[in-house]
Each structure stands twice: as structure tokens, then as C-alpha cells.
């Protein structure tokens, strides 16, 4: 039986149970899960502010049992090359990216997983900085 490799990308800052749920479901699709982790420089390009540095986010991800390898995501255009370089069979992203990576269907299967309801990094930041008024 041939090994199936799964690839996903993200910033994975302020790691929460929704991230773990996504990684667990992605890993269940194959034998090896590779996570393309946005570098600090790429987050600057995306105008996305991360609390933790790339090295700390990488360290956290590498400690998760579902993750087999972490690679740097340095720019938008590397995905095709990563799919080819790592012999990726399945590309996975959350369904908030639905359709955005369909161009990869020429190289591998593309799956958009439903986001975990009730949790997101944005929600955490909002709750921390703008807590709901207590009655």
C-alpha cells in the first residue's frame, strides 16, 4: 500500500482546539501530515500579526502528534512546488478558503474541511480585548 501524504498551511498562532481538530482530521486522510507554517516575514506580507514567532509556532506544531513535518511557508506561490517536492496526495484547508486552491487539483486532491464551530483565533482576540459586558 502506497503512503498518502497530506499538506495544509496556516499561521497557527494562539493555538486552540479548533486548530487541533483540523490537524487531526487532516492527518486522518493520509499517513503523513505536513504543515506549511507561515513565516514571520510572510505574515508581514499578508498583514497578519502573530503573537508567537515562527520558531515558537514551529516548536508547538512539532509537538502535536498529528503533525509529522513542519515546513516554512514563505510566499503564496510555493504551493505547487511543495506539492511536487513532497509528493503530496491531498491538499487540505479550512472551508473558509473554499475554491481558493482549486488550481492544485491538477496536482493532487483538494479537500476543504468544515471549520470547527465556536472557536477561532479572531474570536479569542475579540474576547480578550473586548470582553462581553457582564450583567
MODELLER restraints for C-alpha pairs under 7 A, 6 or more apart:
rsr = mdl.restraints
at = mdl.atoms
rsr.add(forms.Gaussian(group=physical.xy_distance, feature=features.Distance(at['CA:3:A'], at['CA:31:A']), mean=5.91, stdev=0.5))
rsr.add(forms.Gaussian(group=physical.xy_distance, feature=features.Distance(at['CA:4:A'], at['CA:30:A']), mean=4.73, stdev=0.5))
rsr.add(forms.Gaussian(group=physical.xy_distance, feature=features.Distance(at['CA:4:A'], at['CA:31:A']), mean=5.22, stdev=0.5))
rsr.add(forms.Gaussian(group=physical.xy_distance, feature=features.Distance(at['CA:4:A'], at['CA:32:A']), mean=6.52, stdev=0.5))
rsr.add(forms.Gaussian(group=physical.xy_distance, feature=features.Distance(at['CA:4:A'], at['CA:89:A']), mean=5.82, stdev=0.5))
rsr.add(forms.Gaussian(group=physical.xy_distance, feature=features.Distance(at['CA:5:A'], at['CA:30:A']), mean=5.71, stdev=0.5))
rsr.add(forms.Gaussian(group=physical.xy_distance, feature=features.Distance(at['CA:5:A'], at['CA:31:A']), mean=5.98, stdev=0.5))
rsr.add(forms.Gaussian(group=physical.xy_distance, feature=features.Distance(at['CA:5:A'], at['CA:32:A']), mean=4.83, stdev=0.5))
rsr.add(forms.Gaussian(group=physical.xy_distance, feature=features.Distance(at['CA:5:A'], at['CA:33:A']), mean=6.12, stdev=0.5))
rsr.add(forms.Gaussian(group=physical.xy_distance, feature=features.Distance(at['CA:5:A'], at['CA:87:A']), mean=6.89, stdev=0.5))
rsr.add(forms.Gaussian(group=physical.xy_distance, feature=features.Distance(at['CA:5:A'], at['CA:88:A']), mean=4.90, stdev=0.5))
rsr.add(forms.Gaussian(group=physical.xy_distance, feature=features.Distance(at['CA:5:A'], at['CA:89:A']), mean=5.29, stdev=0.5))
rsr.add(forms.Gaussian(group=physical.xy_distance, feature=features.Distance(at['CA:5:A'], at['CA:90:A']), mean=6.44, stdev=0.5))
rsr.add(forms.Gaussian(group=physical.xy_distance, feature=features.Distance(at['CA:6:A'], at['CA:26:A']), mean=6.87, stdev=0.5))
rsr.add(forms.Gaussian(group=physical.xy_distance, feature=features.Distance(at['CA:6:A'], at['CA:27:A']), mean=6.87, stdev=0.5))
rsr.add(forms.Gaussian(group=physical.xy_distance, feature=features.Distance(at['CA:6:A'], at['CA:30:A']), mean=5.97, stdev=0.5))
rsr.add(forms.Gaussian(group=physical.xy_distance, feature=features.Distance(at['CA:6:A'], at['CA:32:A']), mean=6.03, stdev=0.5))
rsr.add(forms.Gaussian(group=physical.xy_distance, feature=features.Distance(at['CA:6:A'], at['CA:33:A']), mean=4.84, stdev=0.5))
rsr.add(forms.Gaussian(group=physical.xy_distance, feature=features.Distance(at['CA:6:A'], at['CA:34:A']), mean=6.14, stdev=0.5))
rsr.add(forms.Gaussian(group=physical.xy_distance, feature=features.Distance(at['CA:6:A'], at['CA:88:A']), mean=5.85, stdev=0.5))
rsr.add(forms.Gaussian(group=physical.xy_distance, feature=features.Distance(at['CA:6:A'], at['CA:89:A']), mean=6.08, stdev=0.5))
rsr.add(forms.Gaussian(group=physical.xy_distance, feature=features.Distance(at['CA:6:A'], at['CA:90:A']), mean=4.74, stdev=0.5))
rsr.add(forms.Gaussian(group=physical.xy_distance, feature=features.Distance(at['CA:6:A'], at['CA:91:A']), mean=5.79, stdev=0.5))
rsr.add(forms.Gaussian(group=physical.xy_distance, feature=features.Distance(at['CA:7:A'], at['CA:33:A']), mean=5.88, stdev=0.5))
rsr.add(forms.Gaussian(group=physical.xy_distance, feature=features.Distance(at['CA:7:A'], at['CA:34:A']), mean=4.80, stdev=0.5))
rsr.add(forms.Gaussian(group=physical.xy_distance, feature=features.Distance(at['CA:7:A'], at['CA:35:A']), mean=5.86, stdev=0.5))
rsr.add(forms.Gaussian(group=physical.xy_distance, feature=features.Distance(at['CA:7:A'], at['CA:88:A']), mean=6.51, stdev=0.5))
rsr.add(forms.Gaussian(group=physical.xy_distance, feature=features.Distance(at['CA:7:A'], at['CA:90:A']), mean=6.37, stdev=0.5))
rsr.add(forms.Gaussian(group=physical.xy_distance, feature=features.Distance(at['CA:7:A'], at['CA:91:A']), mean=4.91, stdev=0.5))
rsr.add(forms.Gaussian(group=physical.xy_distance, feature=features.Distance(at['CA:7:A'], at['CA:92:A']), mean=6.10, stdev=0.5))
rsr.add(forms.Gaussian(group=physical.xy_distance, feature=features.Distance(at['CA:8:A'], at['CA:34:A']), mean=6.51, stdev=0.5))
rsr.add(forms.Gaussian(group=physical.xy_distance, feature=features.Distance(at['CA:8:A'], at['CA:35:A']), mean=5.08, stdev=0.5))
rsr.add(forms.Gaussian(group=physical.xy_distance, feature=features.Distance(at['CA:8:A'], at['CA:36:A']), mean=6.02, stdev=0.5))
rsr.add(forms.Gaussian(group=physical.xy_distance, feature=features.Distance(at['CA:8:A'], at['CA:91:A']), mean=5.96, stdev=0.5))
rsr.add(forms.Gaussian(group=physical.xy_distance, feature=features.Distance(at['CA:8:A'], at['CA:92:A']), mean=5.04, stdev=0.5))
rsr.add(forms.Gaussian(group=physical.xy_distance, feature=features.Distance(at['CA:8:A'], at['CA:93:A']), mean=5.86, stdev=0.5))
rsr.add(forms.Gaussian(group=physical.xy_distance, feature=features.Distance(at['CA:9:A'], at['CA:35:A']), mean=5.45, stdev=0.5))
rsr.add(forms.Gaussian(group=physical.xy_distance, feature=features.Distance(at['CA:9:A'], at['CA:36:A']), mean=4.34, stdev=0.5))
rsr.add(forms.Gaussian(group=physical.xy_distance, feature=features.Distance(at['CA:9:A'], at['CA:37:A']), mean=5.79, stdev=0.5))
rsr.add(forms.Gaussian(group=physical.xy_distance, feature=features.Distance(at['CA:10:A'], at['CA:36:A']), mean=6.44, stdev=0.5))
rsr.add(forms.Gaussian(group=physical.xy_distance, feature=features.Distance(at['CA:10:A'], at['CA:37:A']), mean=5.37, stdev=0.5))
rsr.add(forms.Gaussian(group=physical.xy_distance, feature=features.Distance(at['CA:10:A'], at['CA:38:A']), mean=5.92, stdev=0.5))
rsr.add(forms.Gaussian(group=physical.xy_distance, feature=features.Distance(at['CA:11:A'], at['CA:37:A']), mean=5.62, stdev=0.5))
rsr.add(forms.Gaussian(group=physical.xy_distance, feature=features.Distance(at['CA:11:A'], at['CA:38:A']), mean=5.00, stdev=0.5))
rsr.add(forms.Gaussian(group=physical.xy_distance, feature=features.Distance(at['CA:12:A'], at['CA:57:A']), mean=6.68, stdev=0.5))
rsr.add(forms.Gaussian(group=physical.xy_distance, feature=features.Distance(at['CA:13:A'], at['CA:50:A']), mean=5.85, stdev=0.5))
rsr.add(forms.Gaussian(group=physical.xy_distance, feature=features.Distance(at['CA:13:A'], at['CA:51:A']), mean=6.55, stdev=0.5))
rsr.add(forms.Gaussian(group=physical.xy_distance, feature=features.Distance(at['CA:13:A'], at['CA:52:A']), mean=6.26, stdev=0.5))
rsr.add(forms.Gaussian(group=physical.xy_distance, feature=features.Distance(at['CA:13:A'], at['CA:57:A']), mean=6.53, stdev=0.5))
rsr.add(forms.Gaussian(group=physical.xy_distance, feature=features.Distance(at['CA:14:A'], at['CA:121:A']), mean=6.42, stdev=0.5))
rsr.add(forms.Gaussian(group=physical.xy_distance, feature=features.Distance(at['CA:18:A'], at['CA:116:A']), mean=5.33, stdev=0.5))
rsr.add(forms.Gaussian(group=physical.xy_distance, feature=features.Distance(at['CA:18:A'], at['CA:119:A']), mean=6.10, stdev=0.5))
rsr.add(forms.Gaussian(group=physical.xy_distance, feature=features.Distance(at['CA:18:A'], at['CA:120:A']), mean=6.82, stdev=0.5))
rsr.add(forms.Gaussian(group=physical.xy_distance, feature=features.Distance(at['CA:23:A'], at['CA:66:A']), mean=6.28, stdev=0.5))
rsr.add(forms.Gaussian(group=physical.xy_distance, feature=features.Distance(at['CA:24:A'], at['CA:66:A']), mean=5.72, stdev=0.5))
rsr.add(forms.Gaussian(group=physical.xy_distance, feature=features.Distance(at['CA:26:A'], at['CA:92:A']), mean=6.54, stdev=0.5))
rsr.add(forms.Gaussian(group=physical.xy_distance, feature=features.Distance(at['CA:27:A'], at['CA:33:A']), mean=5.33, stdev=0.5))
rsr.add(forms.Gaussian(group=physical.xy_distance, feature=features.Distance(at['CA:27:A'], at['CA:66:A']), mean=5.88, stdev=0.5))
rsr.add(forms.Gaussian(group=physical.xy_distance, feature=features.Distance(at['CA:32:A'], at['CA:68:A']), mean=5.93, stdev=0.5))
rsr.add(forms.Gaussian(group=physical.xy_distance, feature=features.Distance(at['CA:33:A'], at['CA:66:A']), mean=6.94, stdev=0.5))
rsr.add(forms.Gaussian(group=physical.xy_distance, feature=features.Distance(at['CA:33:A'], at['CA:67:A']), mean=5.37, stdev=0.5))
rsr.add(forms.Gaussian(group=physical.xy_distance, feature=features.Distance(at['CA:33:A'], at['CA:68:A']), mean=5.30, stdev=0.5))
rsr.add(forms.Gaussian(group=physical.xy_distance, feature=features.Distance(at['CA:33:A'], at['CA:69:A']), mean=6.65, stdev=0.5))
rsr.add(forms.Gaussian(group=physical.xy_distance, feature=features.Distance(at['CA:34:A'], at['CA:67:A']), mean=6.42, stdev=0.5))
rsr.add(forms.Gaussian(group=physical.xy_distance, feature=features.Distance(at['CA:34:A'], at['CA:68:A']), mean=5.93, stdev=0.5))
rsr.add(forms.Gaussian(group=physical.xy_distance, feature=features.Distance(at['CA:34:A'], at['CA:69:A']), mean=4.78, stdev=0.5))
rsr.add(forms.Gaussian(group=physical.xy_distance, feature=features.Distance(at['CA:34:A'], at['CA:70:A']), mean=5.73, stdev=0.5))
rsr.add(forms.Gaussian(group=physical.xy_distance, feature=features.Distance(at['CA:35:A'], at['CA:69:A']), mean=6.32, stdev=0.5))
rsr.add(forms.Gaussian(group=physical.xy_distance, feature=features.Distance(at['CA:35:A'], at['CA:70:A']), mean=4.83, stdev=0.5))
rsr.add(forms.Gaussian(group=physical.xy_distance, feature=features.Distance(at['CA:35:A'], at['CA:71:A']), mean=6.20, stdev=0.5))
rsr.add(forms.Gaussian(group=physical.xy_distance, feature=features.Distance(at['CA:36:A'], at['CA:70:A']), mean=5.93, stdev=0.5))
rsr.add(forms.Gaussian(group=physical.xy_distance, feature=features.Distance(at['CA:36:A'], at['CA:71:A']), mean=4.86, stdev=0.5))
rsr.add(forms.Gaussian(group=physical.xy_distance, feature=features.Distance(at['CA:36:A'], at['CA:72:A']), mean=5.49, stdev=0.5))
rsr.add(forms.Gaussian(group=physical.xy_distance, feature=features.Distance(at['CA:36:A'], at['CA:73:A']), mean=5.15, stdev=0.5))
rsr.add(forms.Gaussian(group=physical.xy_distance, feature=features.Distance(at['CA:37:A'], at['CA:70:A']), mean=6.57, stdev=0.5))
rsr.add(forms.Gaussian(group=physical.xy_distance, feature=features.Distance(at['CA:37:A'], at['CA:71:A']), mean=6.05, stdev=0.5))
rsr.add(forms.Gaussian(group=physical.xy_distance, feature=features.Distance(at['CA:37:A'], at['CA:72:A']), mean=5.05, stdev=0.5))
rsr.add(forms.Gaussian(group=physical.xy_distance, feature=features.Distance(at['CA:37:A'], at['CA:73:A']), mean=5.14, stdev=0.5))
rsr.add(forms.Gaussian(group=physical.xy_distance, feature=features.Distance(at['CA:38:A'], at['CA:72:A']), mean=6.05, stdev=0.5))
rsr.add(forms.Gaussian(group=physical.xy_distance, feature=features.Distance(at['CA:38:A'], at['CA:73:A']), mean=4.47, stdev=0.5))
rsr.add(forms.Gaussian(group=physical.xy_distance, feature=features.Distance(at['CA:38:A'], at['CA:74:A']), mean=6.32, stdev=0.5))
rsr.add(forms.Gaussian(group=physical.xy_distance, feature=features.Distance(at['CA:39:A'], at['CA:54:A']), mean=5.44, stdev=0.5))
rsr.add(forms.Gaussian(group=physical.xy_distance, feature=features.Distance(at['CA:39:A'], at['CA:72:A']), mean=6.02, stdev=0.5))
rsr.add(forms.Gaussian(group=physical.xy_distance, feature=features.Distance(at['CA:39:A'], at['CA:73:A']), mean=5.86, stdev=0.5))
rsr.add(forms.Gaussian(group=physical.xy_distance, feature=features.Distance(at['CA:39:A'], at['CA:74:A']), mean=5.84, stdev=0.5))
rsr.add(forms.Gaussian(group=physical.xy_distance, feature=features.Distance(at['CA:40:A'], at['CA:53:A']), mean=6.56, stdev=0.5))
rsr.add(forms.Gaussian(group=physical.xy_distance, feature=features.Distance(at['CA:40:A'], at['CA:54:A']), mean=5.71, stdev=0.5))
rsr.add(forms.Gaussian(group=physical.xy_distance, feature=features.Distance(at['CA:42:A'], at['CA:74:A']), mean=5.36, stdev=0.5))
rsr.add(forms.Gaussian(group=physical.xy_distance, feature=features.Distance(at['CA:42:A'], at['CA:75:A']), mean=6.04, stdev=0.5))
rsr.add(forms.Gaussian(group=physical.xy_distance, feature=features.Distance(at['CA:43:A'], at['CA:49:A']), mean=6.55, stdev=0.5))
rsr.add(forms.Gaussian(group=physical.xy_distance, feature=features.Distance(at['CA:58:A'], at['CA:70:A']), mean=6.67, stdev=0.5))
rsr.add(forms.Gaussian(group=physical.xy_distance, feature=features.Distance(at['CA:61:A'], at['CA:67:A']), mean=6.72, stdev=0.5))
rsr.add(forms.Gaussian(group=physical.xy_distance, feature=features.Distance(at['CA:62:A'], at['CA:69:A']), mean=6.91, stdev=0.5))
rsr.add(forms.Gaussian(group=physical.xy_distance, feature=features.Distance(at['CA:62:A'], at['CA:70:A']), mean=6.77, stdev=0.5))
rsr.add(forms.Gaussian(group=physical.xy_distance, feature=features.Distance(at['CA:80:A'], at['CA:104:A']), mean=6.68, stdev=0.5))
rsr.add(forms.Gaussian(group=physical.xy_distance, feature=features.Distance(at['CA:88:A'], at['CA:108:A']), mean=6.65, stdev=0.5))
rsr.add(forms.Gaussian(group=physical.xy_distance, feature=features.Distance(at['CA:89:A'], at['CA:108:A']), mean=5.09, stdev=0.5))
rsr.add(forms.Gaussian(group=physical.xy_distance, feature=features.Distance(at['CA:89:A'], at['CA:109:A']), mean=6.16, stdev=0.5))
rsr.add(forms.Gaussian(group=physical.xy_distance, feature=features.Distance(at['CA:90:A'], at['CA:108:A']), mean=5.58, stdev=0.5))
rsr.add(forms.Gaussian(group=physical.xy_distance, feature=features.Distance(at['CA:90:A'], at['CA:109:A']), mean=4.68, stdev=0.5))
rsr.add(forms.Gaussian(group=physical.xy_distance, feature=features.Distance(at['CA:90:A'], at['CA:110:A']), mean=5.80, stdev=0.5))
rsr.add(forms.Gaussian(group=physical.xy_distance, feature=features.Distance(at['CA:91:A'], at['CA:108:A']), mean=6.77, stdev=0.5))
rsr.add(forms.Gaussian(group=physical.xy_distance, feature=features.Distance(at['CA:91:A'], at['CA:109:A']), mean=6.12, stdev=0.5))
rsr.add(forms.Gaussian(group=physical.xy_distance, feature=features.Distance(at['CA:91:A'], at['CA:110:A']), mean=4.79, stdev=0.5))
rsr.add(forms.Gaussian(group=physical.xy_distance, feature=features.Distance(at['CA:91:A'], at['CA:111:A']), mean=6.17, stdev=0.5))
rsr.add(forms.Gaussian(group=physical.xy_distance, feature=features.Distance(at['CA:92:A'], at['CA:110:A']), mean=6.02, stdev=0.5))
rsr.add(forms.Gaussian(group=physical.xy_distance, feature=features.Distance(at['CA:92:A'], at['CA:111:A']), mean=4.91, stdev=0.5))
rsr.add(forms.Gaussian(group=physical.xy_distance, feature=features.Distance(at['CA:92:A'], at['CA:112:A']), mean=5.72, stdev=0.5))
rsr.add(forms.Gaussian(group=physical.xy_distance, feature=features.Distance(at['CA:92:A'], at['CA:113:A']), mean=6.98, stdev=0.5))
rsr.add(forms.Gaussian(group=physical.xy_distance, feature=features.Distance(at['CA:93:A'], at['CA:111:A']), mean=6.65, stdev=0.5))
rsr.add(forms.Gaussian(group=physical.xy_distance, feature=features.Distance(at['CA:93:A'], at['CA:112:A']), mean=4.99, stdev=0.5))
rsr.add(forms.Gaussian(group=physical.xy_distance, feature=features.Distance(at['CA:93:A'], at['CA:113:A']), mean=6.15, stdev=0.5))
rsr.add(forms.Gaussian(group=physical.xy_distance, feature=features.Distance(at['CA:94:A'], at['CA:112:A']), mean=5.19, stdev=0.5))
rsr.add(forms.Gaussian(group=physical.xy_distance, feature=features.Distance(at['CA:94:A'], at['CA:113:A']), mean=4.77, stdev=0.5))
rsr.add(forms.Gaussian(group=physical.xy_distance, feature=features.Distance(at['CA:94:A'], at['CA:114:A']), mean=5.90, stdev=0.5))
rsr.add(forms.Gaussian(group=physical.xy_distance, feature=features.Distance(at['CA:94:A'], at['CA:115:A']), mean=5.66, stdev=0.5))
rsr.add(forms.Gaussian(group=physical.xy_distance, feature=features.Distance(at['CA:95:A'], at['CA:112:A']), mean=4.71, stdev=0.5))
rsr.add(forms.Gaussian(group=physical.xy_distance, feature=features.Distance(at['CA:95:A'], at['CA:113:A']), mean=5.23, stdev=0.5))
rsr.add(forms.Gaussian(group=physical.xy_distance, feature=features.Distance(at['CA:95:A'], at['CA:114:A']), mean=5.12, stdev=0.5))
rsr.add(forms.Gaussian(group=physical.xy_distance, feature=features.Distance(at['CA:95:A'], at['CA:115:A']), mean=6.19, stdev=0.5))
rsr.add(forms.Gaussian(group=physical.xy_distance, feature=features.Distance(at['CA:98:A'], at['CA:112:A']), mean=6.05, stdev=0.5))
rsr.add(forms.Gaussian(group=physical.xy_distance, feature=features.Distance(at['CA:102:A'], at['CA:110:A']), mean=6.70, stdev=0.5))
rsr.add(forms.Gaussian(group=physical.xy_distance, feature=features.Distance(at['CA:104:A'], at['CA:110:A']), mean=6.80, stdev=0.5))
